[in-house]
Amino acid sequence: MTPATESLRGISITMPPGAPPSFHVLAKPTGAQCNLDCDYCFFLSKEMLYPDSRFRMSESTLEAYLRQLIEAHSRVPEVTIAWQGGEPTLMGLDFFRKSIEIAKKYLKPGQRAQHTIQTNGTRLDAEWARFFKKHDFLVGISIDGPREIHDTYRVTRGGSGSFDQVMRGLDALRAARVDWNVLTTVHAANAGRGREVYCFLRDELGAEYVQFIPIIERVPDAAEDGTVPWSSWRDRPLYVQEGDAVTGRSVSGEGYGRFLIDIFEEWVRHDIGRVYVQMFDVALANWYGEPPSLCIHSETCGGALAMEHNGDLYSCDHFVEPEYLLGNIADHDMVDLVASARQRRFGLNKKRLLPKYCRQCDVRFACHGGCPKDRFIDTPDGEPGLNYLCDGYKAFFHHVDEPLRLMCGLLRAGRAPAEVASRYAKRDAARGPDTPCSCGGGLRFEDCHGSPAPSAGS
């Protein structure tokens, strides 16, 4: 296998063997530093990896990062420049203005940059929004649901809820017509209220792109009831992916499956082609036989890395810990680290270490074992490596099998998947008053998904 040679602005660039044409890096310019103190945030403790650091990315690291990232993507027309934290807006606008300037310097003719940022939204105002709009940023904003739910865990350092601050930031984005999406974490406070959360995001906020992230806080020990008495991750040592117990804030596998099903039953009736839910798009891709856009339900992983403020590159955002440090981009070119045998092994282990129980599962094609960070329980026959969310994944994927097959058939026939909604409407019209709801939650259809969408806080 010989290295690939590409040309960027007339400069010959030799790619190492096995270098992917594209990959994703979440760059953390402020490290774990954040102006909030969300109770479930696993990343806050990562500041312990860098004692005495100012947690601010230097201009030299910024330039090295952007140059290497863009050069590594010389074989594709677009490169994603993604910022996350901590809270990346703590760097201030001048840092991001500089990042735009540097990126333009290294982009080759015909190549474009897609700028993205994930933020808690509390520091956004009209000036930030104008900047995002000018440079076509896609802004992800973290909102867990209506005020009561959001403020349960997403709190300031003083312990106050952050909902009002987030809404002000979102208002600024909407006023400037910035492209935005919502990241909602699923945990003990909202797992039983999936439809309510979804309808709030859709109806009250106007969200058209939504992703749901399950909160699973692994711990090496727990009380007899399975809970851990920590108020936040600041109360414990450096968080690493170990242990087979979880905190009381964590969503259960069954709870996560029920959350997704409740939302799917609302979405499939009203929102196909209008609201994009990441999990549903990923599932449809797997049913259709296309590579999914999310590593969690891909057969292998390793193409989504994380870079700390000082240039340290880690195998994955969920594995920012010493064992998974690949190296620093000041010492090694980023593409060499991405293409390293160590990183390839990390990605292939997702498939290689899949338990027999998973390999024989009828929905393996849709799940692929889920994220390795959550594969810490035993299978029914005692083999390690089963995903903690397995019960929920199975319930959800079995539940959506029929409608997704129908959607795939429509797509192959050149028709709109939204036609599935009309089939649901016909079935719903034929239901008797005491017919159980199709979501399987145990209520009558008229008292569940056959009733009007719930309003926030109802």
C-alpha positions in Angstrom: 0.0 0.0 0.0 1.6 3.3 -1.1 1.0 6.8 0.2 -1.5 8.9 -1.7 -0.2 12.2 -3.1 -2.5 15.2 -3.4 -2.0 18.7 -4.5 -3.1 21.7 -2.5 -2.4 25.2 -4.0 0.5 23.6 -6.0 2.0 22.1 -2.9 2.5 18.3 -3.0 1.0 16.6 0.0 1.7 13.0 0.7 -1.0 11.2 2.6 0.0 8.2 4.8 -1.3 4.8 4.0 -4.8 4.3 5.3 -5.5 8.0 5.6 -9.3 8.5 5.3 -10.4 11.1 2.7 -12.4 12.9 5.5 -12.8 12.6 9.2 -14.4 14.8 12.0 -12.6 16.6 14.8 -14.3 18.3 17.7 -11.9 21.1 18.7 -12.1 22.4 22.2 -10.5 25.8 22.3 -11.3 26.3 26.0 -10.9 22.7 27.0 -13.3 21.7 29.7 -13.9 25.3 30.9 -17.6 26.3 31.0 -19.7 29.1 32.5 -22.3 26.5 33.4 -22.1 23.6 35.9 -24.5 21.0 34.4 -24.8 18.2 36.9 -24.4 15.4 34.3 -21.5 17.0 32.3 -18.8 14.3 32.1 -16.4 16.7 30.5 -16.0 19.2 33.4 -13.5 17.0 35.2 -11.2 16.9 32.1 -9.6 20.1 33.4 -7.7 17.8 35.7 -5.7 16.5 32.7 -4.1 20.0 32.4 -3.3 21.4 35.8 -2.3 25.1 35.8 -3.5 25.5 32.2 -5.2 28.8 31.1 -7.5 26.7 28.9 -7.2 29.0 25.9 -6.1 27.8 22.5 -3.1 29.8 21.3 -2.9 31.4 17.8 -0.1 29.1 16.8 -2.1 26.0 17.8 -5.1 27.4 16.0 -3.1 27.9 12.8 -1.5 24.5 13.0 -4.9 22.9 13.6 -6.7 24.6 10.7 -3.8 24.1 8.3 -3.4 20.4 9.0 -7.2 19.8 9.0 -7.7 21.4 5.6 -4.6 19.7 4.1 -5.9 16.4 5.3 -9.2 17.0 3.5 -7.5 17.9 0.2 -9.3 15.0 -1.6 -12.8 16.2 -0.8 -14.6 19.5 -1.6 -15.7 20.4 1.9 -14.1 20.3 5.3 -16.0 20.7 8.5 -14.4 23.0 11.2 -16.2 22.1 14.4 -15.9 23.9 17.7 -17.1 22.5 21.1 -16.2 22.6 24.7 -16.6 23.2 27.6 -18.1 26.4 26.3 -16.3 27.5 23.1 -17.8 31.1 23.1 -15.6 31.8 26.2 -12.8 32.4 23.7 -14.6 35.5 22.5 -15.5 36.6 18.9 -12.0 37.7 17.9 -10.7 34.1 18.2 -13.4 32.9 15.8 -12.8 35.9 13.4 -9.2 34.8 13.3 -10.2 31.2 12.6 -12.2 32.3 9.6 -9.2 34.3 8.3 -6.7 31.4 8.8 -9.1 28.9 7.2 -9.5 31.1 4.1 -5.7 31.2 3.7 -5.4 27.4 3.5 -8.6 26.4 1.6 -7.7 25.3 -2.0 -9.7 26.6 -5.0 -13.1 25.0 -5.1 -12.9 23.8 -1.5 -15.2 25.2 1.1 -15.3 25.1 4.9 -18.5 24.2 6.9 -18.2 26.0 10.2 -20.1 24.5 13.2 -20.2 25.3 16.9 -21.9 23.6 19.8 -22.8 26.0 22.6 -25.0 26.2 25.7 -26.3 29.4 24.2 -26.1 31.6 27.3 -23.5 34.0 26.0 -25.0 34.6 22.5 -26.3 38.0 21.5 -26.9 40.0 18.3 -23.2 40.4 17.6 -22.5 36.7 17.8 -25.6 36.0 15.7 -24.5 38.5 13.0 -21.1 36.8 12.9 -22.6 33.3 12.6 -24.9 34.4 9.8 -22.1 36.2 7.9 -20.0 33.1 7.8 -22.7 30.5 7.5 -22.2 28.8 10.8 -24.4 25.9 11.8 -25.0 26.5 15.5 -26.0 23.6 17.8 -27.6 24.8 21.0 -28.2 22.6 24.0 -31.8 22.6 25.3 -33.2 19.7 27.4 -36.9 20.7 27.1 -39.3 23.1 28.8 -38.0 25.3 31.6 -38.9 22.8 34.4 -37.0 20.0 32.6 -34.1 22.0 31.3 -33.3 23.6 34.7 -33.2 20.3 36.5 -29.6 19.7 35.6 -28.5 22.5 33.3 -27.6 25.0 35.9 -25.1 27.9 36.5 -22.2 27.7 38.9 -24.5 29.2 41.5 -27.0 26.5 41.0 -29.7 28.6 39.2 -31.4 27.3 36.1 -30.1 28.5 32.7 -33.3 28.3 30.7 -33.9 32.1 30.4 -30.4 32.8 29.3 -30.5 30.0 26.7 -33.8 31.4 25.3 -32.3 34.8 24.9 -29.4 33.3 23.0 -31.8 31.4 20.8 -33.8 34.5 20.1 -30.7 36.2 18.9 -30.0 33.3 16.5 -33.5 33.3 15.1 -33.6 37.1 14.7 -30.5 36.9 12.5 -31.8 33.8 10.6 -28.8 31.7 11.7 -29.0 28.0 10.9 -29.4 26.2 14.2 -30.3 22.8 15.6 -31.0 21.4 19.0 -29.0 19.0 21.1 -31.2 17.5 23.8 -29.8 15.1 26.4 -32.1 12.3 27.7 -31.9 11.6 31.4 -34.0 10.8 34.5 -35.8 14.1 34.4 -37.2 13.9 30.8 -37.0 10.2 29.8 -40.7 9.7 30.5 -41.8 12.8 28.7 -40.5 12.2 25.2 -43.5 13.5 23.2 -43.8 16.6 25.4 -40.1 17.4 25.0 -40.3 16.9 21.2 -43.4 19.0 20.8 -41.9 21.8 22.8 -38.8 21.8 20.6 -40.9 21.7 17.5 -43.9 23.9 18.4 -42.5 26.4 20.9 -39.0 26.8 19.6 -39.5 26.0 15.9 -36.7 23.5 15.8 -36.4 21.6 12.5 -33.2 19.6 13.3 -33.0 17.7 16.6 -30.5 15.2 18.1 -31.1 13.3 21.3 -28.1 12.2 23.4 -28.6 9.7 26.2 -27.0 10.5 29.5 -25.2 7.5 30.9 -22.9 8.3 33.8 -20.7 5.2 34.5 -19.4 4.8 38.0 -17.2 2.1 39.6 -19.4 1.9 42.7 -22.9 2.9 43.8 -25.3 2.8 46.7 -27.7 -0.2 47.2 -30.4 1.6 45.2 -28.0 2.1 42.3 -27.6 5.8 42.8 -24.5 7.9 43.5 -24.8 10.9 45.7 -22.8 13.4 43.6 -24.3 16.7 42.8 -22.1 17.2 39.8 -18.9 15.9 38.2 -16.9 18.4 40.2 -17.4 16.3 43.2 -15.4 13.4 41.9 -11.9 12.6 40.4 -11.2 12.6 36.6 -14.1 10.9 34.8 -13.0 7.9 32.7 -15.0 5.2 31.0 -15.0 2.6 33.7 -17.4 0.9 36.0 -20.7 -1.0 35.5 -23.0 1.1 37.7 -24.7 4.3 36.7 -25.9 7.4 38.5 -29.5 8.2 39.3 -29.5 10.9 36.6 -28.8 8.3 33.9 -31.5 7.2 31.5 -32.2 3.4 31.6 -32.2 1.4 28.4 -35.9 0.8 28.6 -36.4 4.5 29.3 -34.4 5.6 26.3 -36.3 3.2 24.0 -39.6 4.5 25.3 -38.5 8.1 24.8 -37.6 7.5 21.1 -40.7 5.5 20.4 -43.0 8.2 21.9 -41.3 10.8 19.7 -41.3 8.6 16.6 -45.1 8.1 16.9 -45.6 11.8 16.8 -43.0 12.4 14.1 -44.2 9.7 11.7 -47.7 11.1 11.7 -46.9 14.8 11.2 -43.3 15.6 10.6 -41.6 13.4 8.0 -39.6 15.7 5.7 -40.4 18.7 7.9 -38.5 17.9 11.1 -35.2 16.0 11.0 -34.5 13.8 14.0 -30.9 12.5 13.8 -31.7 9.1 15.2 -34.5 8.5 12.7 -32.3 9.6 9.8 -29.6 7.2 11.0 -32.1 4.3 11.3 -33.5 5.0 7.9 -30.0 5.0 6.4 -29.3 1.6 7.9 -32.6 0.2 6.7 -31.9 1.6 3.2 -28.4 0.1 3.1 -26.6 3.4 3.1 -23.8 4.4 5.5 -25.3 6.2 8.4 -24.1 9.7 9.3 -23.5 8.8 13.0 -20.6 6.7 14.3 -22.7 5.3 17.1 -24.7 3.0 14.7 -22.0 2.5 12.2 -20.2 -0.9 12.0 -16.9 0.6 12.9 -15.8 4.0 14.3 -12.6 6.0 14.7 -13.4 8.8 12.3 -14.7 11.2 15.0 -11.9 12.6 17.1 -11.4 15.3 19.7 -8.7 17.9 20.1 -7.9 19.7 23.3 -7.0 23.4 23.5 -3.2 22.6 23.5 -3.3 20.5 20.3 -3.6 17.0 22.0 -5.6 14.7 19.8 -7.7 12.0 21.3 -9.4 8.9 19.7 -12.9 10.2 20.6 -14.7 12.9 22.4 -16.0 10.3 24.9 -12.5 9.0 25.5 -10.5 12.2 26.4 -8.4 10.3 28.9 -4.7 9.4 29.0 -5.1 5.9 27.5 -6.6 7.3 24.3 -4.2 10.3 23.7 -2.8 9.8 20.2 -0.3 12.7 20.3 0.0 16.4 19.8 -0.4 18.1 16.4 2.7 20.2 17.2 4.8 17.0 17.2 2.9 14.9 14.7 0.8 15.8 11.7 -2.9 15.3 12.4 -3.5 13.0 9.5 -0.7 10.7 10.6 -2.4 10.4 14.0 -5.8 9.7 12.4 -4.3 7.1 10.1 -2.1 5.5 12.8 -2.4 1.8 13.6 -3.5 2.7 17.1 -6.5 4.7 15.9 -7.5 2.2 13.2 -7.4 -0.5 15.9 -9.6 1.7 18.1 -12.2 2.0 15.3 -12.1 -1.7 14.3 -12.5 -2.9 17.9 -16.1 -1.7 17.8 -16.9 -4.5 15.4 -14.2 -7.0 16.5 -15.3 -7.0 20.2 -19.0 -7.3 19.5 -20.4 -10.1 21.7 -21.9 -13.2 20.0 -25.3 -12.1 21.4 -25.1 -9.0 19.3 -23.7 -10.7 16.2 -26.8 -13.0 16.2 -29.3 -10.1 16.8 -31.9 -9.5 14.1 -31.4 -5.7 14.4 -27.6 -5.8 14.4 -27.6 -4.1 11.0 -29.3 -1.0 12.6 -27.5 -0.9 15.9 -24.0 -2.4 15.4 -23.6 -2.5 19.2 -23.9 1.2 19.8 -21.2 3.4 21.2 -18.2 1.5 22.8 -18.4 3.7 25.8 -21.8 2.2 26.7 -20.8 -1.5 26.2 -20.2 -2.3 29.8 -22.8 -4.9 30.9 -22.9 -8.6 30.3 -25.1 -10.5 27.8 -27.7 -12.9 29.1 -25.2 -15.7 28.7 -22.5 -13.9 30.6 -20.3 -12.5 27.8 -19.0 -9.0 28.5 -19.5 -6.1 26.1 -23.2 -5.6 25.8 -24.5 -2.1 25.4 -26.2 -0.7 28.5 -28.9 0.6 26.2 -29.5 -2.7 24.5 -33.1 -3.2 25.7 -34.0 0.3 24.5 -32.3 -0.1 21.1 -34.1 -3.4 20.5 -37.4 -2.0 21.5 -37.0 1.1 19.2 -35.6 -0.7 16.2 -38.2 -3.4 16.3 -40.9 -0.8 16.7 -39.9 1.2 13.6 -39.2 -1.8 11.4 -42.4 -1.7 9.4 -42.6 2.1 8.8 -39.0 2.3 7.8 -39.4 -0.6 5.4 -42.3 1.3 3.9 -40.2 4.4 3.6 -37.4 2.5 1.9 -39.9 1.1 -0.6 -41.2 4.6 -1.4 -37.7 6.0 -1.8 -36.7 3.2 -4.2 -39.9 4.0 -6.2 -38.9 7.6 -6.4 -41.7 8.7 -4.0 -41.7 10.7 -0.8 -41.3 8.8 2.5 -43.9 11.2 3.9 -46.6 9.2 2.2 -46.3 6.8 5.2 -48.2 9.4 7.2 -51.3 8.9 5.1 -51.2 5.2 6.0 -51.0 6.0 9.7 -54.0 8.4 9.2 -56.1 5.7 7.7 -55.3 3.3 10.5 -55.9 5.9 13.1 -59.3 6.7 11.6 -60.3 3.1 11.9 -59.4 2.7 15.6 -62.1 2.1 18.1 -62.3 4.4 21.2 -60.7 1.9 23.5 -58.0 0.7 21.1 -54.5 0.7 22.7 -52.1 3.3 21.4 -49.8 2.1 18.7 -46.8 3.4 20.7 -47.2 0.4 23.1 -47.2 2.6 26.2 -50.4 1.0 27.5 -52.8 4.0 27.2 -55.8 4.2 24.9 -54.9 5.8 21.6 -57.3 8.7 22.3 -55.5 9.4 25.5 -52.1 9.1 24.0 -50.8 9.8 20.5 -54.4 10.3 19.3 -54.8 13.4 21.5 -53.5 16.9 20.6 -49.8 17.5 21.0 -49.0 18.3 24.7 -48.0 21.9 25.5 -44.9 22.7 27.4 -45.3 21.8 31.1 -48.6 20.1 30.7 
